[in-house]
Amino acid sequence: MSDVPGAPADLLRSLTRAERLLSRRLGAVLADDGLTIEAWRVLCLLADGQGHPMSEVSAEAFLPPGTLTKLVDQLVDRNLVFRRVDVLDRRRIRAYLTARGRREQERLDQQIRASLAEVGLRDARDLTDQLATLVDRLDPASRHAHDHDHDHDRDRATAAGLHR
């Protein structure tokens, strides 16, 4: 794309290509179970057991609210997710994983980790941290979300015995 290695256009091209190839690879793993990347994102977000407002799920899954509602309806029909009225704000609906949803998310997580290991990404933590830093620098509003995600990832890794 550019005669100068490391040019900004090369970075954008590489990131776009990597995202598309990764999505295609993970999509193939998920397709065996009739799930999409977006559905997997929802399952992963809900895996912390906290329950999340639908607005937060929408943002994390990169889906508009109407599309998310349809997706969550499908996950509810498959007994992977359930919804409850938020006890603190009765106007909000929170989504949670069912026991079956938790088992499915854990099983899929292992399959995806194995697929990533096949291409040399046994531990994508460093790459994820570098990309999160780039996102933070490009979008300061994301800092709070990243801090929460990083703390959550560290807590999950510790619980799973994956800490360094």
Rosetta blueprint (number, residue, H / E / L):
1 M L
2 S L
3 D L
4 V L
5 P L
6 G L
7 A L
8 P H
9 A H
10 D H
11 L H
12 L H
13 R H
14 S H
15 L H
16 T H
17 R H
18 A H
19 E H
20 R H
21 L H
22 L H
23 S H
24 R H
25 R H
26 L H
27 G H
28 A H
29 V H
30 L H
31 A H
32 D L
33 D L
34 G L
35 L L
36 T L
37 I H
38 E H
39 A H
40 W H
41 R H
42 V H
43 L H
44 C H
45 L H
46 L H
47 A L
48 D L
49 G L
50 Q L
51 G L
52 H E
53 P E
54 M H
55 S H
56 E H
57 V H
58 S H
59 A H
60 E H
61 A H
62 F L
63 L L
64 P L
65 P H
66 G H
67 T H
68 L H
69 T H
70 K H
71 L H
72 V H
73 D H
74 Q H
75 L H
76 V H
77 D H
78 R L
79 N L
80 L L
81 V E
82 F E
83 R E
84 R E
85 V E
86 D L
87 V L
88 L L
89 D L
90 R L
91 R L
92 R L
93 I E
94 R E
95 A E
96 Y E
97 L E
98 T L
99 A H
100 R H
101 G H
102 R H
103 R H
104 E H
105 Q H
106 E H
107 R H
108 L H
109 D H
110 Q H
111 Q H
112 I H
113 R H
114 A H
115 S H
116 L H
117 A H
118 E H
119 V L
120 G L
121 L L
122 R L
123 D L
124 A L
125 R H
126 D H
127 L H
128 T H
129 D H
130 Q H
131 L H
132 A H
133 T H
134 L H
135 V H
136 D H
137 R H
138 L H
139 D L
140 P H
141 A H
142 S H
143 R H
144 H H
145 A H
146 H H
147 D H
148 H H
149 D H
150 H H
151 D H
152 H H
153 D H
154 R H
155 D H
156 R H
157 A H
158 T H
159 A H
160 A L
161 G L
162 L L
163 H L
164 R L
